[in-house]
Amino acid sequence: MKYAGLLILAGLFITFRRITQAARWPGWIFQTGRFLACWDGIPVSELAVSAAQRKPAALTASLVMLSALNALSSVGWLGWLRRLPPYARPLEAGLSSITMAGLIAGLIIIERKIAGNFRAKTICASGYALILAGAARLLAPLGISKLRDTPAWCLCCAAANTIVLLFLYWISDACFVATRTRFVQVIGANALLAYMLAYVAYFTRYCFVLLPMVRRVGME
């Protein structure tokens, strides 16, 4: 079933077409475009996790490699890749590094492969966050920019997110209040569902705004 799913995804990636619009006065000219390769950090990191079988050493090596690729891109050494077609360009290493760092934090805090009790989890997670912050400090000369996904910004985000995850774990698990938050466990257990909820919220807001306008136009 897994291999069949990969084949289906590959077929969809090849055959997918989308409608794009180019602003040319006096109106819009619609064009056909291929799959837009962006926000690929989640699937790329998930593939790395599947390949590494959740081994901390392999995941750490993947994080180092992604951060190194991001650093090389920030200094302009990988500019020649822009000459490749969009579908042949490599992944977005910056956002993928944040996702990979979060998966490692999950192994430390949520699972028991690295630390068995809350005290050990706190020590390991705090040390991990300090290492990420120290690496961000070393890479700060390359710039700290969200728009450019610089290595320092990505590693700072990963360090802060590790502390936030540890705090949430302390509230929900260590303080035994998980029974009061069962209604959000379904969302928390499915990362893609949580990722898509924001777009559902955007759509709901526009529905409440646009529907009265459509009715008003129809009455006129």
C-alpha positions in Angstrom: 0.0 0.0 0.0 2.9 2.4 0.7 4.5 1.9 -2.6 1.1 2.2 -4.4 0.6 5.5 -2.6 4.0 6.7 -3.7 3.2 5.8 -7.3 -0.1 7.6 -7.1 1.6 10.7 -5.7 4.2 10.6 -8.5 1.5 10.4 -11.1 -0.4 13.3 -9.6 2.8 15.4 -9.4 3.4 14.8 -13.1 -0.1 15.4 -14.4 -1.2 18.2 -12.1 -2.0 21.5 -13.8 -3.2 24.7 -12.2 -4.6 28.0 -13.5 -2.4 31.0 -13.0 -3.2 34.6 -13.8 -0.8 37.2 -15.2 -1.6 40.9 -14.7 -1.8 42.5 -18.1 -3.8 45.6 -18.5 -6.8 45.9 -19.2 -7.6 42.4 -17.8 -6.3 39.2 -16.5 -4.8 36.6 -18.8 -5.1 33.1 -17.5 -2.2 30.6 -18.0 -1.6 27.0 -17.2 1.1 26.2 -14.7 2.6 23.1 -13.1 2.8 22.1 -9.5 4.3 24.8 -7.4 7.2 23.4 -5.3 6.9 25.3 -2.1 6.2 24.5 1.6 7.8 21.2 1.1 9.4 21.0 4.5 6.8 18.7 6.0 6.8 15.9 3.3 10.6 16.1 2.9 11.2 15.7 6.6 8.6 12.9 6.8 10.5 11.0 4.1 13.7 11.5 6.0 12.1 10.2 9.1 10.8 7.1 7.3 14.2 6.5 5.8 16.0 6.9 9.1 13.4 4.9 11.0 13.4 7.6 13.7 17.1 7.1 14.6 18.4 10.2 16.5 21.8 10.0 14.9 20.5 9.8 11.3 17.9 12.6 12.0 20.7 14.8 13.5 22.8 14.3 10.4 19.9 15.3 8.2 19.4 18.5 10.2 23.1 19.3 9.9 23.0 18.7 6.1 19.8 20.8 5.7 21.4 23.7 7.7 24.6 23.4 5.7 22.6 23.6 2.4 20.7 26.6 3.7 24.0 28.3 4.6 25.5 27.6 1.2 22.4 29.0 -0.4 22.6 32.1 1.8 26.1 33.0 0.6 25.1 32.5 -3.0 27.1 29.3 -3.8 24.0 27.5 -5.0 22.7 30.2 -7.3 23.3 28.0 -10.4 20.4 25.8 -9.3 18.0 28.6 -10.4 18.7 27.7 -14.0 17.1 24.3 -13.6 13.4 23.9 -14.3 11.1 24.5 -11.3 10.2 20.8 -10.9 14.0 19.8 -10.9 15.1 22.3 -8.3 16.0 20.9 -4.8 13.9 21.3 -1.7 13.6 24.4 0.5 16.3 23.6 3.0 15.5 26.3 5.4 11.9 25.4 6.2 12.8 21.7 6.0 15.5 22.2 8.7 12.9 23.7 11.1 10.6 20.7 10.6 13.5 18.3 11.0 14.6 20.1 14.2 11.0 19.8 15.5 11.0 16.1 14.8 14.2 15.7 16.8 12.6 17.7 19.7 9.6 15.4 19.6 11.9 12.3 20.0 13.5 14.0 23.0 10.3 15.3 24.7 7.4 13.1 23.7 8.9 9.7 23.1 11.2 7.8 25.3 14.0 6.9 23.0 16.4 9.5 24.3 15.0 10.5 27.8 12.9 8.3 30.0 11.5 10.7 32.6 10.6 14.4 32.8 13.8 15.5 34.5 15.9 13.9 31.8 13.6 15.3 29.1 14.0 18.8 30.5 17.8 18.5 30.6 18.1 17.0 27.1 15.6 19.5 25.6 17.2 22.5 27.2 20.7 21.4 26.0 19.3 20.8 22.5 17.8 24.2 22.4 21.1 25.8 23.6 22.9 24.0 20.8 20.5 25.3 18.2 20.7 28.8 19.6 24.5 28.6 19.6 24.6 27.4 16.0 22.2 30.3 15.2 24.6 32.7 16.8 27.5 31.4 14.8 25.5 31.8 11.5 24.2 35.2 12.4 26.7 37.0 10.0 24.7 35.4 7.1 21.7 37.5 8.2 18.6 36.9 10.3 15.6 37.1 7.9 12.3 35.3 7.8 11.7 36.2 4.1 15.0 34.7 3.1 14.8 31.7 5.6 18.3 32.3 6.7 20.0 29.6 8.8 20.2 31.8 11.9 16.4 32.6 11.7 15.6 28.9 11.2 17.7 27.7 14.1 16.4 30.4 16.4 12.8 29.3 15.6 13.8 25.7 16.2 15.3 26.6 19.6 12.3 28.6 20.7 9.9 25.9 19.5 11.7 23.3 21.5 11.2 25.3 24.7 7.6 25.9 23.9 7.0 22.2 23.2 8.7 21.3 26.5 6.4 23.8 28.3 3.3 22.4 26.6 4.4 18.8 27.5 4.9 19.9 31.1 1.3 21.3 31.2 -0.4 18.5 29.4 1.5 15.4 30.6 3.6 16.2 33.6 0.8 18.1 35.3 -1.8 15.4 34.4 -4.2 17.7 32.7 -4.4 15.7 29.5 -7.9 14.5 30.4 -9.2 18.0 30.1 -7.9 18.5 26.6 -9.1 15.4 24.9 -11.1 17.5 22.4 -7.9 18.8 20.8 -6.0 15.5 20.8 -7.3 14.5 17.4 -5.9 17.7 15.9 -2.6 17.5 17.8 -2.1 13.9 16.6 -2.4 14.9 13.0 0.0 17.5 11.8 -1.5 18.0 8.4 -5.0 18.5 9.9 -3.6 21.2 12.2 -1.8 22.8 9.2 -5.0 22.9 7.1 -7.2 24.3 9.9 -5.9 27.8 9.2 -7.1 27.7 5.6 -10.5 26.5 6.8 -10.6 29.5 9.1 -9.7 31.9 6.2 -12.4 30.3 4.0 -15.0 30.6 6.8 -14.2 34.3 7.2 -14.6 35.0 3.5 -17.9 33.1 3.4 -19.4 35.4 6.0 -18.0 38.5 4.2 -18.8 37.5 0.6 -22.2 35.8 1.0 -24.0 39.0 2.0 -22.4 40.9 -0.9 -23.5 38.2 -3.3 -27.1 38.3 -2.0 -27.1 42.1 -2.2 -25.9 42.1 -5.8 -28.5 39.5 -6.7 -31.3 41.5 -5.2 -30.2 44.6 -7.1 
